[in-house]
Amino acid sequence: PGFPFLGNDLLREADVFSVFCLDNPDATSEFQLARAVGPSVPDAVLRTLVALFADLRLALEDGRLQYPYSARELLAVVRHLDRFPNEQLEDALSSVLAFDRFDSSLREAL
């Protein structure tokens, strides 16, 4: 499908594979999913993360970001916070946002 997914041309192979495009879940469902993955993470932090990732997706739609942050990245942060409860939120997000932080214009958007 193109940048940043520069692997196989999935659409060309669609006649061989069953292709399903899934939208991100709504905020309530995403919160419930995050709660299931990170039961020890406080609800306030989960709500903050769900809202943050919704903002990142809007930034993609507005053209301010190029990477489509999905529930996968959100859940990676939640898992990290569940395993390392004393970790600061910014540090937990750093691995997910690290690549875009090197570009000064993207860093401002983040």
Contacts in CASP RR format, 6 or more apart in sequence:
PFRMAT RR
TARGET T0000
AUTHOR 0000-0000-0000
METHOD contacts of the structure
MODEL  1
PGFPFLGNDLLREADVFSVFCLDNPDATSEFQLARAVGPSVPDAVLRTLV
ALFADLRLALEDGRLQYPYSARELLAVVRHLDRFPNEQLEDALSSVLAFD
RFDSSLREAL
1 10 0 8 1.000
1 11 0 8 1.000
3 66 0 8 1.000
4 66 0 8 1.000
4 67 0 8 1.000
4 68 0 8 1.000
10 17 0 8 1.000
10 19 0 8 1.000
11 19 0 8 1.000
24 30 0 8 1.000
24 53 0 8 1.000
24 57 0 8 1.000
24 70 0 8 1.000
24 71 0 8 1.000
25 33 0 8 1.000
25 71 0 8 1.000
27 50 0 8 1.000
27 51 0 8 1.000
27 54 0 8 1.000
30 50 0 8 1.000
30 53 0 8 1.000
30 71 0 8 1.000
30 74 0 8 1.000
31 46 0 8 1.000
31 47 0 8 1.000
31 50 0 8 1.000
33 71 0 8 1.000
33 75 0 8 1.000
34 41 0 8 1.000
34 46 0 8 1.000
34 49 0 8 1.000
34 50 0 8 1.000
34 74 0 8 1.000
34 75 0 8 1.000
34 78 0 8 1.000
35 41 0 8 1.000
35 43 0 8 1.000
35 46 0 8 1.000
37 75 0 8 1.000
37 78 0 8 1.000
37 79 0 8 1.000
37 82 0 8 1.000
38 46 0 8 1.000
38 78 0 8 1.000
38 79 0 8 1.000
38 81 0 8 1.000
38 82 0 8 1.000
39 82 0 8 1.000
40 82 0 8 1.000
40 85 0 8 1.000
41 78 0 8 1.000
41 81 0 8 1.000
41 82 0 8 1.000
41 85 0 8 1.000
45 81 0 8 1.000
45 89 0 8 1.000
46 78 0 8 1.000
48 89 0 8 1.000
49 74 0 8 1.000
49 77 0 8 1.000
49 78 0 8 1.000
49 89 0 8 1.000
50 74 0 8 1.000
52 93 0 8 1.000
53 69 0 8 1.000
53 71 0 8 1.000
53 73 0 8 1.000
53 74 0 8 1.000
56 65 0 8 1.000
56 69 0 8 1.000
56 110 0 8 1.000
57 68 0 8 1.000
57 69 0 8 1.000
59 65 0 8 1.000
59 109 0 8 1.000
60 66 0 8 1.000
60 67 0 8 1.000
60 68 0 8 1.000
60 69 0 8 1.000
64 106 0 8 1.000
64 109 0 8 1.000
65 100 0 8 1.000
65 106 0 8 1.000
65 109 0 8 1.000
65 110 0 8 1.000
66 100 0 8 1.000
66 106 0 8 1.000
67 99 0 8 1.000
67 100 0 8 1.000
69 96 0 8 1.000
73 96 0 8 1.000
76 95 0 8 1.000
76 96 0 8 1.000
77 92 0 8 1.000
77 93 0 8 1.000
77 96 0 8 1.000
80 87 0 8 1.000
80 92 0 8 1.000
80 95 0 8 1.000
81 87 0 8 1.000
81 89 0 8 1.000
81 92 0 8 1.000
84 92 0 8 1.000
94 101 0 8 1.000
97 110 0 8 1.000
100 106 0 8 1.000
100 107 0 8 1.000
100 110 0 8 1.000
101 107 0 8 1.000
101 110 0 8 1.000
END
